[in-house]
């Protein structure tokens, strides 16, 4: 899985994304330190646990902010 993730980031860079400098992780995997270290080793950048580890947190923020903009 970590190799697949690394390849995904490589492809994003090939298509013009900025270079990866770090990754914030969320969800169940964020609680597993061994998995986090493995990902960091394969990606070559720090992998940090997000302050909000619930996987849907970012989506909820986007939805909330989008709803606010609609009211303006």
Secondary structure, DSSP 8 states (H G I E B T S, - for coil): -HHHHHHHHHHHHHTT-----EEEE-SGGGG-HHHHHHHHHHHTSEEEE-SS--TTHHHHHHHHHHHHHHH-
